[in-house]
Amino acid sequence: MNAGITTGGGNLTLVGNASVSSGVVDSEREAGSAVISMADGTVIDAGGGSVVMRLVNDGTKTNNGTGAITLRQVSAGSVTAENNGTMSGSDVVLAGALTASGSGTAVQLSGRKVSGSGPISLGGSNARWLAWAADDTSITASSLAPAFHQYNAVYGSTSVSGSGNGFLYGSDPRVTVSLAPAAAVSKVYDGTAVARLRLPTCRAPCRLLSGQLM
């Protein structure tokens, strides 16, 4: 998208990698990955309308690869960036500020990964944003601070269990904790009821997501 768009309060929907059943002519779909990318300096202003950007995961065409959805400055009642691609790079990139005036879940970002440094501003009643990532260790949007993390969550089908802004991951990480082989528990009697343990160690897999602590 090489120029700005102003809708005068109307809704805007951008779709990439649509299927043949949606009217795409297979022979006219060029090779390469479909992307939705706002050029540097461009702005979308939908007023109180909705903005939806969607990349479809479609296998009915000869050329059906998907890349990233790149957002720059967007102002709307609600903003949805939905990347359904399964290929590497099918991400959502926040490269600018998002402003949503609607209530409830006003911003939803979904892709294999969610990254970038663009902030999100909310103005509606009980408004929140949600970032969904199919891959683990994959929400690296530095300007976003979630109120909760949810795992084993699939965009479009899993109910959100937390309140406020949230990071939701498709993975279901498990951490196994055991004492180190040399960490036998022993105590020299000293009149107290405290036995000190050496620091535990993790057995693989031992991955924590988005800076979480164990």
N, C-alpha and C positions, 0 to 999 in steps of 0.2 A: 504494500500500500504506500504509494509515493506521494500522496497528498492528503490533507486533512478532510474529515467528513463532519458536517453538522446536519443533524436530522430534524431540528426544530421540535424536539420532544418525541419524535417517532422512534420506533424500535429499529435496531440494526442487527442483521444476522449475516455473518460471513462463514461460508462453508468451503472446505478444501478436501480434495481426494474423494469426491462424491462417487456413488456407484453408477453402474450402467443403467440400473433401473430408475435412477434419478434423472436420467437424460444425458449422461456423459457418453460421448462417442469414443469407444475404446481406441480406435486408430488415431484419434486426435489428442489423446492424453500423452503429453511428451514424457520422455524418460526423466528420471530424477525424483527426488523426494518432494512431495507437496508441502508447502509451508504457508503460514499466514504471518506476515512480518510487517510491522509498521516501521517505515523509514525514520531515521533520526530526525527529530524536529516536527514530526506529524502529530496531529491531535484529533481525537474523536470526541465530539460533544453531542450527546444524545439527550441533553436536558434531563427530564424525568423518565425517559424511555429506557429500554433494556438494550444492552450490547452483548451479543453472543458470538464468539469465535469458536468454530468447531472443525477439527480435522477428523475425518472418518477413517476407520479401519476397514478397508474394503479389498477383497481379494478377487473381485469379478473382472478386473482390468489387467491387461498385460503389464502396464507400469502402474504400480500401486504403492510405492514407498511413501513414507511420511517423515517429516522433519519437525521443526519446532514452531510453536506459536510465540511470537515476540511482541509484547505489549509495551507501548510507550505511554504518552499521556492520554488517559481515557476518563471522561466525566459522564456519568449516567445515573439512572435510578438504581440499576443493578448491572453487574459485569460478570460474565461467565466465559472462561477460557477452557475449553474441553478438548484435550488432545487424546483421542482414542487409539492412536497408533501404537503398535507393539515393537517397532524397530528401535534400535539405539538412536538416541537423539530426538525422540518423540516427546519433547519436553515443553514446559511453559516457562518463559523467561520474562521476568519483570525488569524492563529497561526504562521505566518511567513511572510516574505517579498515577495511581488509580483513585478516583473519587466516586463514591456511591452514596446517593441520598436516600435510598430505599430502606425499609425496615426489614427485620429478620435477617436471613442469610442473603446479604446484598452482594457479596463477591464470592465466587467459587472458581478455583484454579485446579485443574486436573491434568496430569500427564505422567509419563514415566518418572520424570524428575521435575521439581519446581525450584527455580534458582533466580538470582538477580538481586538488585539492591533497591528497586523502586518501592516507595511507601504506599500504604493503603489508608485512605481517609474515609471514615464512615459518618453519616449524618442522621440516619433514621432511627426510629425507636427500636431498641433491643437489636440493633444491627450488629452483624459479625461477618468475618470472612473465614473461609475454610480452604485449606490447601491439601489436595489429595495427591499422593505419589504411589505409583505401582511398585517402584523399586525401593529397596531399603537404603538407608544412609543417603537419601536423595532429596531432602528439602533443605536447601542451602540459601534461602532468601534471607539475606542478612538484616533486612529492615523489619522483618515480621517476628513478633514475639507471641507465641501461642499460649492460651490459657490451659490447654490440655493436649495430650497425645493419644491417639487411638490406633490400634494395630489390627491386622487382618480385616481391613476395611476396603471395600470395593466401591468406587464411585458409581452412583446410580442405583445401587442395590442395598448397601449396608446402612442401617439406621445410625445416626450420629448419637453417641451416648454422652458426650461432654457438652458443656455450655460455654458460651463465649467463643473467641477465636480458636481455631484448632488446626493441628497437623494430623493428617490421617494417612496411614501407610498400608499398602497392600500386603506387606510381609507380616509374618507372625514370629518375631524373634524370640528365641529361648536362651537363657543364660544358665549354664550349669556351674555351680560353685562347690568346690571341695577343698578340704584342708591340704596343704602341701604335704608331701610324704614325710618330711621331717618335723611336721608340726604336731607332734604327739602332745596330748594334754597331760600335764603333770603339775603337781603343786607341793611345795614344801610347806608344811604346816606352820602358819605364822599367826594364828588366832583370828584370821578373817575368813570370809566365805567367798573370796574372789580368786578365780583361776584365770590367768591371762593367756589368751590364745595368740599365736602368731598370725600375721595377716593371711587371709585366705587367698587362694589363687584360682583362676578360672580355667576350666577345660573348654576347648573349642566346641561349639561356637561361642564366642564371648564378645558380641558386638552390641554397643549401645548407640542409639540413634539421636542425631541432632543435639549433641552435647548433654544428653541425659546422664545422670549419675547413678551408680549402684552403691 
